[in-house]
Structure formats: structure tokens, C-alpha cells
Amino acid sequence: MRNYKTWYWVAAVFQFLTAAIHSLSFLNDPKAENETEKTLIGLMQNYRLSGLEVTMSQIVTALSACMTFVFLFGALVNAWMLRRAQDEALLGGILTINLLVFGALFVIMLVYTFLPPIILTGLVFFFLLLAFALRRFVSKQE
């Protein structure tokens, strides 16, 4: 459990899991439960923003797809690097980049979203941070 690669793998698994769970959002259709929600959904799906040819719903869908693909990309790169990389410095550099990107993403999720993406992004960040700390501090002592 003191091997940083174990926790790096756990982070990659949670990246895959987050991408998979987030992609499920494309399978549901919002249903209005009252008049206010019906108005809001109608505006989101039909109102064209001034100067743009897209609706707010289309923008939200694009951003949602980007989040799914960022997590999928991170998971695929990490899994490939963990399986193939022989260069510890390269693996450490990729881990550091992941830590910065997913750390910033966690802060954004913490401020602007709701509990499920906060928890999933937080777990990815936590395991990347744990792997980084173990690589940096425990590996140096051994």
C-alpha cells in the first residue's frame, strides 16, 4: 500500500468510473414537474442566445461531453503509462500534470456543481494526491 503506483491505478479506475457515470447523463431527458421548470426547460432547449446559433442546452451538452472525455482521456493515458512506461521521471511528470489538471477541475466542481461530480472528482484528485505524495516522500526514503 506504500507503492504509489497502486494509488495511481486507483485514480485511473476512478477516472474511468467518473467518465462512465457522467456519460449516463446523456441517456435521460429532463422532465418538468411544475410550470416554472417547464418554462426553464423550454428556454434552455429553444431560445437562441443573442449572437449565437446555439441554445443553452446545446452548450451544456457540449460542456458535459467535454467533462466525460477529459476523464476518459486521463484514464486512458494513465493506464497506458502505468502499463508501459519504464521511465520513472516520465511517469512522475504525467502524475504531476494529472494532479494539477484534476485538482483545478475539483475546485471548479466544488464551487459550481452538485454532490455526485464533486465526490467523484474529489476521489480522483485524492488518489492522485496520495500517489504523488507517496512517490515524492516515501519512495525517496526507501
DSSP file (Angstrom, degrees, kcal/mol; ACC not computed):
  #  RESIDUE AA STRUCTURE BP1 BP2  ACC     N-H-->O    O-->H-N    N-H-->O    O-->H-N    TCO  KAPPA ALPHA  PHI   PSI    X-CA   Y-CA   Z-CA
    1    1 A M              0   0    0      0, 0.0     6,-0.1     0, 0.0     0, 0.0   0.000 360.0 360.0 360.0  -9.3    0.0    0.0    0.0
    2    2 A R        +     0   0    0      4,-0.0     2,-0.6   136,-0.0   136,-0.1   0.485 360.0 103.4 -90.6  -2.0    3.0    2.2    0.2
    3    3 A N    >>  -     0   0    0      1,-0.2     3,-1.0   135,-0.0     4,-0.9  -0.703  65.4-149.9 -82.1 121.3    3.6    1.8   -3.6
    4    4 A Y  H 3> S+     0   0    0     -2,-0.6     4,-2.0     1,-0.3     5,-0.2   0.794  91.9  66.3 -63.5 -27.6    2.5    5.0   -5.3
    5    5 A K  H 3> S+     0   0    0      1,-0.2     4,-2.3     2,-0.2    -1,-0.3   0.833  94.1  59.3 -65.9 -30.6    1.6    3.0   -8.5
    6    6 A T  H <> S+     0   0    0     -3,-1.0     4,-1.9     2,-0.2    -1,-0.2   0.942 110.6  40.6 -60.0 -47.1   -1.2    1.2   -6.6
    7    7 A W  H  X S+     0   0    0     -4,-0.9     4,-2.2     2,-0.2    -2,-0.2   0.796 111.0  57.4 -74.6 -28.2   -2.9    4.5   -5.8
    8    8 A Y  H  X S+     0   0    0     -4,-2.0     4,-2.0     2,-0.2    -1,-0.2   0.894 107.7  48.6 -65.7 -39.8   -2.2    5.8   -9.3
    9    9 A W  H  X S+     0   0    0     -4,-2.3     4,-2.5     2,-0.2    -2,-0.2   0.902 108.8  53.0 -64.1 -41.5   -4.1    2.8  -10.7
   10   10 A V  H  X S+     0   0    0     -4,-1.9     4,-2.3     1,-0.2    -2,-0.2   0.911 108.2  50.6 -61.3 -41.5   -6.9    3.5   -8.3
   11   11 A A  H  X S+     0   0    0     -4,-2.2     4,-1.9     2,-0.2    -1,-0.2   0.914 109.8  50.5 -61.1 -42.7   -7.1    7.1   -9.5
   12   12 A A  H  X S+     0   0    0     -4,-2.0     4,-2.3     2,-0.2    -2,-0.2   0.893 109.2  51.2 -63.5 -39.5   -7.2    5.8  -13.1
   13   13 A V  H  X S+     0   0    0     -4,-2.5     4,-2.7     1,-0.2    -1,-0.2   0.919 110.4  48.5 -63.3 -43.2  -10.0    3.4  -12.2
   14   14 A F  H  X S+     0   0    0     -4,-2.3     4,-2.6     2,-0.2    -1,-0.2   0.811 108.0  55.4 -68.3 -28.6  -12.0    6.3  -10.7
   15   15 A Q  H  X S+     0   0    0     -4,-1.9     4,-2.4     2,-0.2    -2,-0.2   0.937 110.7  44.8 -66.0 -45.2  -11.3    8.4  -13.8
   16   16 A F  H  X S+     0   0    0     -4,-2.3     4,-2.5     2,-0.2    -2,-0.2   0.937 114.6  49.4 -59.8 -46.5  -12.9    5.6  -15.9
   17   17 A L  H  X S+     0   0    0     -4,-2.7     4,-2.9     1,-0.2     5,-0.2   0.907 110.8  49.1 -60.9 -44.1  -15.7    5.3  -13.4
   18   18 A T  H  X S+     0   0    0     -4,-2.6     4,-2.8     2,-0.2    -1,-0.2   0.913 111.3  49.6 -63.3 -43.2  -16.4    9.0  -13.5
   19   19 A A  H  X S+     0   0    0     -4,-2.4     4,-1.8     2,-0.2    -2,-0.2   0.919 113.7  46.7 -61.2 -43.3  -16.4    9.1  -17.3
   20   20 A A  H  X S+     0   0    0     -4,-2.5     4,-0.8     2,-0.2    -2,-0.2   0.935 115.0  44.8 -65.5 -46.6  -18.8    6.2  -17.4
   21   21 A I  H >< S+     0   0    0     -4,-2.9     3,-0.9     1,-0.2     4,-0.4   0.912 113.5  50.3 -64.7 -41.9  -21.2    7.6  -14.8
   22   22 A H  H >< S+     0   0    0     -4,-2.8     3,-1.4     1,-0.2    -1,-0.2   0.845 102.7  60.7 -66.9 -31.9  -21.1   11.1  -16.3
   23   23 A S  H >< S+     0   0    0     -4,-1.8     3,-1.5     1,-0.3    -1,-0.2   0.737  89.6  72.0 -67.6 -20.3  -21.9    9.6  -19.7
   24   24 A L  G X< S+     0   0    0     -3,-0.9     3,-1.9    -4,-0.8     4,-0.4   0.748  80.4  74.3 -64.5 -22.1  -25.2    8.3  -18.3
   25   25 A S  G X  S+     0   0    0     -3,-1.4     3,-0.5    -4,-0.4    -1,-0.3   0.721  86.3  63.2 -64.7 -18.7  -26.4   11.9  -18.2
   26   26 A F  G <  S+     0   0    0     -3,-1.5    -1,-0.3    -4,-0.2    -2,-0.2   0.608  94.7  62.2 -78.9 -11.0  -26.8   11.7  -22.0
   27   27 A L  G <  S+     0   0    0     -3,-1.9     2,-0.3    -4,-0.2    -1,-0.2   0.610  92.3  73.4 -91.3 -13.0  -29.5    9.0  -21.6
   28   28 A N    <   -     0   0    0     -3,-0.5     0, 0.0    -4,-0.4     0, 0.0  -0.715  65.2-146.5-106.0 156.7  -32.1   10.9  -19.7
   29   29 A D        -     0   0    0     -2,-0.3     2,-0.1     0, 0.0    -3,-0.0  -0.971  30.2-111.1-117.2 128.7  -34.4   13.7  -20.8
   30   30 A P        -     0   0    0      0, 0.0     2,-0.5     0, 0.0     0, 0.0  -0.358  30.9-157.9 -63.9 135.6  -35.3   16.4  -18.3
   31   31 A K        -     0   0    0     -2,-0.1     2,-0.3    10,-0.0     7,-0.0  -0.958  12.5-130.8-116.4 129.4  -38.9   16.3  -17.2
   32   32 A A        -     0   0    0     -2,-0.5     3,-0.1     1,-0.1     4,-0.0  -0.587  17.1-172.8 -79.2 137.1  -40.7   19.3  -15.8
   33   33 A E  S    S+     0   0    0     -2,-0.3     2,-0.3     1,-0.1    -1,-0.1   0.510  71.3  12.9-105.3  -9.4  -42.5   18.9  -12.5
   34   34 A N  S  > S-     0   0    0      1,-0.1     4,-2.2     0, 0.0     5,-0.1  -0.928  87.8 -90.5-154.1 177.4  -44.1   22.3  -12.5
   35   35 A E  H  > S+     0   0    0     -2,-0.3     4,-2.4     1,-0.2     5,-0.2   0.875 121.2  53.5 -63.9 -39.3  -44.8   25.4  -14.7
   36   36 A T  H  > S+     0   0    0      1,-0.2     4,-2.5     2,-0.2    -1,-0.2   0.934 110.9  45.7 -63.3 -45.6  -41.6   27.1  -13.7
   37   37 A E  H  > S+     0   0    0      2,-0.2     4,-2.9     1,-0.2     5,-0.3   0.887 110.9  54.0 -64.2 -38.4  -39.5   24.1  -14.6
   38   38 A K  H  X S+     0   0    0     -4,-2.2     4,-2.3     2,-0.2    -2,-0.2   0.914 110.3  46.8 -61.6 -43.0  -41.4   23.7  -17.9
   39   39 A T  H  X S+     0   0    0     -4,-2.4     4,-2.4     2,-0.2    -2,-0.2   0.925 113.4  48.6 -63.7 -45.3  -40.6   27.3  -18.8
   40   40 A L  H  X S+     0   0    0     -4,-2.5     4,-2.7     2,-0.2    -2,-0.2   0.930 112.5  46.9 -62.5 -46.9  -36.9   26.9  -17.9
   41   41 A I  H  X S+     0   0    0     -4,-2.9     4,-2.2     1,-0.2    -1,-0.2   0.905 111.7  52.4 -62.9 -41.4  -36.5   23.7  -19.9
   42   42 A G  H  X S+     0   0    0     -4,-2.3     4,-1.8    -5,-0.3     5,-0.4   0.918 111.9  45.3 -60.2 -44.3  -38.3   25.3  -22.9
   43   43 A L  H  X S+     0   0    0     -4,-2.4     4,-1.7     1,-0.2    13,-0.4   0.917 112.1  51.6 -65.8 -43.1  -36.0   28.3  -22.8
   44   44 A M  H  < S+     0   0    0     -4,-2.7    13,-2.5     1,-0.2    14,-0.4   0.879 118.5  37.3 -60.4 -38.1  -32.9   26.1  -22.4
   45   45 A Q  H  < S+     0   0    0     -4,-2.2    -1,-0.2    -5,-0.2    -2,-0.2   0.696 131.1  22.6 -89.7 -20.2  -33.9   23.9  -25.4
   46   46 A N  H  < S+     0   0    0     -4,-1.8     2,-0.4    -5,-0.2    -3,-0.2   0.727  90.9  95.2-121.2 -30.0  -35.4   26.5  -27.7
   47   47 A Y     <  -     0   0    0     -4,-1.7     9,-0.6    -5,-0.4     2,-0.5  -0.533  62.7-142.7 -75.9 125.5  -34.1   30.0  -27.0
   48   48 A R  B     -A   55   0A   0     -2,-0.4     7,-0.2     7,-0.2     3,-0.1  -0.753  20.8-120.5 -87.8 127.1  -31.1   31.0  -29.2
   49   49 A L    >   -     0   0    0      5,-1.6     3,-2.3    -2,-0.5     5,-0.2  -0.390  40.7 -89.9 -66.8 143.3  -28.6   33.1  -27.3
   50   50 A S  T 3  S+     0   0    0      1,-0.3    -1,-0.1    -2,-0.1     3,-0.1  -0.305 112.0   8.1 -60.0 129.0  -28.0   36.6  -28.9
   51   51 A G  T 3  S+     0   0    0      1,-0.2     2,-0.3    -3,-0.1    -1,-0.3   0.339 115.8  91.1  83.6  -6.7  -25.3   36.4  -31.4
   52   52 A L    <   -     0   0    0     -3,-2.3    -1,-0.2     2,-0.1     0, 0.0  -0.854  66.2-146.0-119.9 156.1  -25.0   32.6  -31.3
   53   53 A E  S    S+     0   0    0     -2,-0.3     2,-0.3    -3,-0.1    -3,-0.1   0.194  76.6  80.8-101.7  15.0  -26.7   29.9  -33.3
   54   54 A V  S    S-     0   0    0     -5,-0.2    -5,-1.6     3,-0.0     2,-0.2  -0.830  72.7-124.9-121.6 159.0  -26.9   27.5  -30.4
   55   55 A T  B  >  -A   48   0A   0     -2,-0.3     4,-1.8    -7,-0.2    -7,-0.2  -0.543  30.0-110.7 -93.5 165.2  -29.2   27.1  -27.4
   56   56 A M  H  > S+     0   0    0     -9,-0.6     4,-2.6   -13,-0.4     5,-0.2   0.863 119.7  58.5 -62.6 -35.3  -28.0   27.0  -23.8
   57   57 A S  H  > S+     0   0    0    -13,-2.5     4,-2.2     1,-0.2    -1,-0.2   0.887 104.6  49.7 -61.5 -40.1  -29.0   23.3  -23.7
   58   58 A Q  H  > S+     0   0    0    -14,-0.4     4,-2.2     2,-0.2    -1,-0.2   0.877 110.7  49.9 -67.2 -37.4  -26.5   22.6  -26.6
   59   59 A I  H  X S+     0   0    0     -4,-1.8     4,-2.5     2,-0.2    -2,-0.2   0.922 111.1  48.7 -65.7 -43.9  -23.8   24.5  -24.8
   60   60 A V  H  X S+     0   0    0     -4,-2.6     4,-2.3     1,-0.2    -2,-0.2   0.892 110.7  51.5 -63.6 -39.6  -24.4   22.5  -21.6
   61   61 A T  H  X S+     0   0    0     -4,-2.2     4,-2.4     2,-0.2    -1,-0.2   0.915 110.1  49.0 -62.8 -43.4  -24.4   19.2  -23.6
   62   62 A A  H  X S+     0   0    0     -4,-2.2     4,-2.1     2,-0.2    -2,-0.2   0.921 112.6  47.1 -63.3 -43.9  -21.0   20.1  -25.2
   63   63 A L  H  X S+     0   0    0     -4,-2.5     4,-2.0     2,-0.2    -1,-0.2   0.880 111.4  51.8 -65.0 -37.4  -19.5   21.0  -21.8
   64   64 A S  H  X S+     0   0    0     -4,-2.3     4,-2.0     2,-0.2    -2,-0.2   0.905 109.2  49.3 -65.2 -42.0  -20.9   17.8  -20.3
   65   65 A A  H  X S+     0   0    0     -4,-2.4     4,-2.6     1,-0.2    -2,-0.2   0.890 108.2  55.0 -63.8 -38.7  -19.3   15.8  -23.2
   66   66 A C  H  X S+     0   0    0     -4,-2.1     4,-2.5     2,-0.2    -2,-0.2   0.906 106.5  50.5 -61.7 -41.5  -16.0   17.6  -22.6
   67   67 A M  H  X S+     0   0    0     -4,-2.0     4,-2.1     2,-0.2     5,-0.2   0.935 110.6  49.3 -62.8 -44.5  -16.0   16.5  -18.9
   68   68 A T  H  X S+     0   0    0     -4,-2.0     4,-2.2     1,-0.2    -2,-0.2   0.930 113.9  45.7 -59.0 -46.0  -16.7   12.9  -19.9
   69   69 A F  H  X S+     0   0    0     -4,-2.6     4,-2.9     2,-0.2    -1,-0.2   0.820 107.9  56.5 -71.7 -30.7  -13.9   13.0  -22.4
   70   70 A V  H  X S+     0   0    0     -4,-2.5     4,-2.5     2,-0.2    -1,-0.2   0.935 111.9  43.2 -63.5 -45.0  -11.4   14.7  -20.1
   71   71 A F  H  X S+     0   0    0     -4,-2.1     4,-2.4     2,-0.2    -2,-0.2   0.901 115.3  48.8 -67.7 -39.9  -11.8   11.9  -17.5
   72   72 A L  H  X S+     0   0    0     -4,-2.2     4,-2.7    -5,-0.2     5,-0.2   0.927 112.1  48.9 -64.6 -44.4  -11.7    9.2  -20.2
   73   73 A F  H  X S+     0   0    0     -4,-2.9     4,-2.7     1,-0.2     5,-0.3   0.935 112.0  48.8 -59.9 -47.5   -8.5   10.7  -21.7
   74   74 A G  H  X S+     0   0    0     -4,-2.5     4,-2.6     1,-0.2     5,-0.2   0.916 112.6  48.2 -58.6 -44.1   -6.9   10.9  -18.3
   75   75 A A  H  X S+     0   0    0     -4,-2.4     4,-2.7     2,-0.2     5,-0.2   0.918 113.1  46.8 -64.3 -44.5   -7.8    7.3  -17.5
   76   76 A L  H  X S+     0   0    0     -4,-2.7     4,-2.3     2,-0.2     5,-0.2   0.921 114.5  46.4 -66.2 -44.0   -6.5    6.0  -20.8
   77   77 A V  H  X S+     0   0    0     -4,-2.7     4,-2.9    -5,-0.2     5,-0.2   0.937 115.2  46.9 -62.6 -46.2   -3.3    7.9  -20.6
   78   78 A N  H  X S+     0   0    0     -4,-2.6     4,-2.8    -5,-0.3     5,-0.2   0.924 112.9  48.1 -64.2 -44.5   -2.7    6.9  -17.0
   79   79 A A  H  X S+     0   0    0     -4,-2.7     4,-1.7    -5,-0.2    -1,-0.2   0.920 114.5  46.6 -62.4 -43.2   -3.5    3.2  -17.7
   80   80 A W  H  X S+     0   0    0     -4,-2.3     4,-2.5    -5,-0.2     5,-0.4   0.937 114.0  47.5 -64.2 -46.3   -1.2    3.2  -20.7
   81   81 A M  H  X S+     0   0    0     -4,-2.9     4,-2.3     1,-0.2    -2,-0.2   0.909 111.2  50.9 -62.7 -42.4    1.6    4.9  -18.9
   82   82 A L  H  < S+     0   0    0     -4,-2.8    -1,-0.2    -5,-0.2    -2,-0.2   0.834 116.3  41.8 -66.1 -31.1    1.3    2.7  -15.9
   83   83 A R  H  < S+     0   0    0     -4,-1.7    -2,-0.2    -5,-0.2    -1,-0.2   0.840 130.5  21.1 -81.5 -34.4    1.5   -0.4  -18.1
   84   84 A R  H  < S+     0   0    0     -4,-2.5    -3,-0.2    -5,-0.2    -2,-0.2   0.745  88.6 105.5-110.9 -28.6    4.2    0.7  -20.5
   85   85 A A     <  +     0   0    0     -4,-2.3     3,-0.0    -5,-0.4    -4,-0.0  -0.369  30.1 173.4 -69.6 129.2    6.4    3.4  -19.1
   86   86 A Q        +     0   0    0     -2,-0.2     2,-0.8     1,-0.0    -1,-0.2   0.616  59.9  87.7 -99.5 -21.3    9.8    2.4  -18.0
   87   87 A D     >  -     0   0    0      1,-0.2     4,-2.1     2,-0.0     5,-0.2  -0.719  59.5-165.0 -87.5 110.3   11.0    5.9  -17.2
   88   88 A E  H  > S+     0   0    0     -2,-0.8     4,-2.5     1,-0.2     5,-0.2   0.840  89.3  56.2 -63.8 -34.0   10.1    6.8  -13.7
   89   89 A A  H  > S+     0   0    0      2,-0.2     4,-2.1     1,-0.2    -1,-0.2   0.904 108.2  47.7 -65.7 -40.3   10.7   10.5  -14.4
   90   90 A L  H  > S+     0   0    0      2,-0.2     4,-2.4     1,-0.2     5,-0.2   0.925 112.5  48.7 -64.6 -45.4    8.2   10.5  -17.2
   91   91 A L  H  X S+     0   0    0     -4,-2.1     4,-2.2     1,-0.2    -2,-0.2   0.899 111.8  49.7 -62.6 -40.9    5.6    8.7  -15.1
   92   92 A G  H  X S+     0   0    0     -4,-2.5     4,-2.2     2,-0.2    -1,-0.2   0.870 109.9  51.4 -65.5 -36.6    6.2   11.2  -12.3
   93   93 A G  H  X S+     0   0    0     -4,-2.1     4,-2.3     2,-0.2    -2,-0.2   0.913 110.4  47.5 -66.1 -43.0    5.7   14.1  -14.7
   94   94 A I  H  X S+     0   0    0     -4,-2.4     4,-2.5     2,-0.2    -2,-0.2   0.894 111.2  52.4 -64.3 -40.0    2.5   12.7  -16.1
   95   95 A L  H  X S+     0   0    0     -4,-2.2     4,-2.5    -5,-0.2    -2,-0.2   0.913 109.4  49.3 -61.4 -42.8    1.3   12.2  -12.5
   96   96 A T  H  X S+     0   0    0     -4,-2.2     4,-2.2     2,-0.2    -2,-0.2   0.908 110.4  49.9 -64.3 -42.3    2.1   15.8  -11.7
   97   97 A I  H  X S+     0   0    0     -4,-2.3     4,-2.7     2,-0.2     5,-0.2   0.923 111.4  49.6 -61.5 -44.3    0.2   17.0  -14.7
   98   98 A N  H  X S+     0   0    0     -4,-2.5     4,-2.9     1,-0.2     5,-0.4   0.917 108.7  53.0 -59.0 -44.1   -2.8   14.9  -13.7
   99   99 A L  H  X S+     0   0    0     -4,-2.5     4,-1.5     1,-0.2    -1,-0.2   0.906 112.3  44.3 -60.1 -43.1   -2.6   16.3  -10.2
  100  100 A L  H  X S+     0   0    0     -4,-2.2     4,-2.2     2,-0.2    -2,-0.2   0.936 117.5  43.6 -67.2 -47.5   -2.7   19.9  -11.5
  101  101 A V  H  X S+     0   0    0     -4,-2.7     4,-2.3     1,-0.2    -2,-0.2   0.948 119.9  39.8 -65.9 -49.9   -5.4   19.4  -14.1
  102  102 A F  H  X S+     0   0    0     -4,-2.9     4,-1.9    -5,-0.2    23,-0.2   0.749 113.1  56.7 -77.0 -21.9   -7.7   17.3  -11.9
  103  103 A G  H  X S+     0   0    0     -4,-1.5     4,-2.0    -5,-0.4    -1,-0.2   0.927 110.1  44.3 -67.5 -46.3   -7.0   19.4   -8.9
  104  104 A A  H  X S+     0   0    0     -4,-2.2     4,-2.2     1,-0.2    -2,-0.2   0.904 113.3  51.7 -63.4 -40.7   -8.2   22.5  -10.8
  105  105 A L  H  X S+     0   0    0     -4,-2.3     4,-2.6     1,-0.2    -1,-0.2   0.886 107.3  53.5 -63.2 -38.7  -11.2   20.5  -12.0
  106  106 A F  H  X S+     0   0    0     -4,-1.9     4,-2.7     2,-0.2    -1,-0.2   0.914 107.7  49.9 -62.5 -42.8  -12.0   19.5   -8.5
  107  107 A V  H  X S+     0   0    0     -4,-2.0     4,-1.8     2,-0.2    -2,-0.2   0.920 111.6  48.8 -62.1 -43.0  -12.0   23.2   -7.3
  108  108 A I  H  X S+     0   0    0     -4,-2.2     4,-2.7     1,-0.2     5,-0.3   0.921 113.0  47.2 -62.4 -44.1  -14.3   24.1  -10.2
  109  109 A M  H  X S+     0   0    0     -4,-2.6     4,-2.1     1,-0.2    -2,-0.2   0.901 109.5  54.6 -63.4 -40.6  -16.7   21.2   -9.4
  110  110 A L  H  < S+     0   0    0     -4,-2.7    -1,-0.2     1,-0.2    -2,-0.2   0.868 116.9  36.2 -61.0 -37.8  -16.6   22.2   -5.7
  111  111 A V  H  < S+     0   0    0     -4,-1.8    -2,-0.2    -5,-0.2    -1,-0.2   0.871 129.6  26.2 -83.9 -39.2  -17.7   25.7   -6.5
  112  112 A Y  H  < S+     0   0    0     -4,-2.7    -3,-0.2    -5,-0.2    -2,-0.2   0.502 110.0  52.1-112.6  -4.9  -20.1   25.2   -9.4
  113  113 A T  S  < S-     0   0    0     -4,-2.1     2,-0.2    -5,-0.3    -4,-0.0  -0.400  73.6 -97.5-122.1-161.5  -21.7   21.8   -9.3
  114  114 A F     >  -     0   0    0     -2,-0.1     4,-1.6     0, 0.0     5,-0.2  -0.546  48.8 -76.4-117.8 179.7  -23.6   19.4   -7.0
  115  115 A L  H  > S+     0   0    0      1,-0.2     4,-2.9     2,-0.2     5,-0.3   0.812 115.0  53.9 -55.4 -50.7  -22.6   16.4   -4.9
  116  116 A P  H  > S+     0   0    0      0, 0.0     4,-2.5     0, 0.0     5,-0.2   0.931 114.3  40.1 -57.6 -49.3  -22.0   13.4   -7.3
  117  117 A P  H  > S+     0   0    0      0, 0.0     4,-2.3     0, 0.0     5,-0.3   0.853 115.3  54.0 -67.7 -29.2  -19.5   15.2   -9.6
  118  118 A I  H  X S+     0   0    0     -4,-1.6     4,-2.4    -9,-0.2     5,-0.2   0.945 111.8  44.1 -64.6 -46.4  -17.8   16.8   -6.5
  119  119 A I  H  X S+     0   0    0     -4,-2.9     4,-2.3     2,-0.2     5,-0.2   0.940 116.4  45.3 -64.8 -48.3  -17.4   13.4   -4.8
  120  120 A L  H  X S+     0   0    0     -4,-2.5     4,-2.0    -5,-0.3    -1,-0.2   0.918 116.9  44.0 -65.0 -43.8  -16.2   11.6   -8.0
  121  121 A T  H  X S+     0   0    0     -4,-2.3     4,-2.6    -5,-0.2    -1,-0.2   0.890 112.7  53.9 -67.6 -38.1  -13.7   14.4   -9.0
  122  122 A G  H  X S+     0   0    0     -4,-2.4     4,-2.8    -5,-0.3    -2,-0.2   0.882 107.1  50.7 -62.4 -39.3  -12.6   14.6   -5.3
  123  123 A L  H  X S+     0   0    0     -4,-2.3     4,-2.5     2,-0.2     5,-0.2   0.918 110.4  49.1 -65.2 -43.1  -11.8   10.9   -5.2
  124  124 A V  H  X S+     0   0    0     -4,-2.0     4,-2.3     2,-0.2     5,-0.2   0.956 114.6  45.2 -58.9 -49.9   -9.8   11.1   -8.4
  125  125 A F  H  X S+     0   0    0     -4,-2.6     4,-2.7   -23,-0.2    -2,-0.2   0.912 111.8  52.7 -61.1 -43.6   -7.9   14.1   -7.0
  126  126 A F  H  X S+     0   0    0     -4,-2.8     4,-2.6     1,-0.2    -1,-0.2   0.929 111.6  44.8 -59.0 -47.5   -7.4   12.5   -3.6
  127  127 A F  H  X S+     0   0    0     -4,-2.5     4,-2.4     2,-0.2    -1,-0.2   0.856 113.4  50.3 -70.0 -33.6   -5.9    9.3   -5.1
  128  128 A L  H  X S+     0   0    0     -4,-2.3     4,-2.6    -5,-0.2    -1,-0.2   0.915 112.1  48.4 -65.2 -41.8   -3.7   11.3   -7.4
  129  129 A L  H  X S+     0   0    0     -4,-2.7     4,-2.7     2,-0.2    -2,-0.2   0.902 111.6  49.5 -64.0 -41.9   -2.5   13.4   -4.5
  130  130 A L  H  X S+     0   0    0     -4,-2.6     4,-2.6     2,-0.2     5,-0.2   0.927 112.3  47.4 -62.7 -46.0   -1.9   10.2   -2.4
  131  131 A A  H  X S+     0   0    0     -4,-2.4     4,-2.5     2,-0.2     5,-0.2   0.915 113.0  49.6 -61.2 -43.1    0.1    8.7   -5.3
  132  132 A F  H  X S+     0   0    0     -4,-2.6     4,-2.6     2,-0.2    -2,-0.2   0.931 112.4  46.7 -61.8 -46.7    2.1   11.9   -5.7
  133  133 A A  H  X>S+     0   0    0     -4,-2.7     4,-3.0     2,-0.2     5,-0.7   0.913 113.5  48.0 -64.2 -43.4    2.9   12.2   -2.0
  134  134 A L  I  X>S+     0   0    0     -4,-2.6     5,-2.2     1,-0.2     4,-0.7   0.907 114.3  46.8 -64.5 -41.0    4.0    8.5   -1.8
  135  135 A R  I  <5S+     0   0    0     -4,-2.5     5,-0.2    -5,-0.2    -2,-0.2   0.917 118.8  41.3 -64.8 -42.1    6.1    8.8   -4.9
  136  136 A R  I  <5S+     0   0    0     -4,-2.6    -2,-0.2    -5,-0.2    -3,-0.2   0.899 131.3  17.3 -75.2 -42.5    7.7   12.1   -3.6
  137  137 A F  I  X5S+     0   0    0     -4,-3.0     4,-0.8    -5,-0.2    -3,-0.2   0.854 127.1  40.4-105.7 -42.0    8.2   11.3    0.0
  138  138 A V  I >X<S+     0   0    0     -5,-0.7     4,-1.2    -4,-0.7     3,-0.5   0.914 114.2  51.8 -77.6 -42.4    8.1    7.6    0.7
  139  139 A S  H 34<S+     0   0    0     -5,-2.2    -1,-0.2     1,-0.2     3,-0.2   0.841 107.4  54.4 -63.0 -32.5   10.0    6.4   -2.4
  140  140 A K  H 34 S+     0   0    0     -6,-0.2    -1,-0.2    -5,-0.2    -2,-0.2   0.798 106.6  51.4 -71.0 -29.3   12.8    8.8   -1.5
  141  141 A Q  H <<        0   0    0     -4,-0.8    -1,-0.2    -3,-0.5    -2,-0.2   0.736 360.0 360.0 -80.5 -23.1   13.2    7.4    2.0
  142  142 A E     <        0   0    0     -4,-1.2    -1,-0.2    -3,-0.2    -2,-0.2   0.463 360.0 360.0 -87.7 360.0   13.5    3.8    0.8
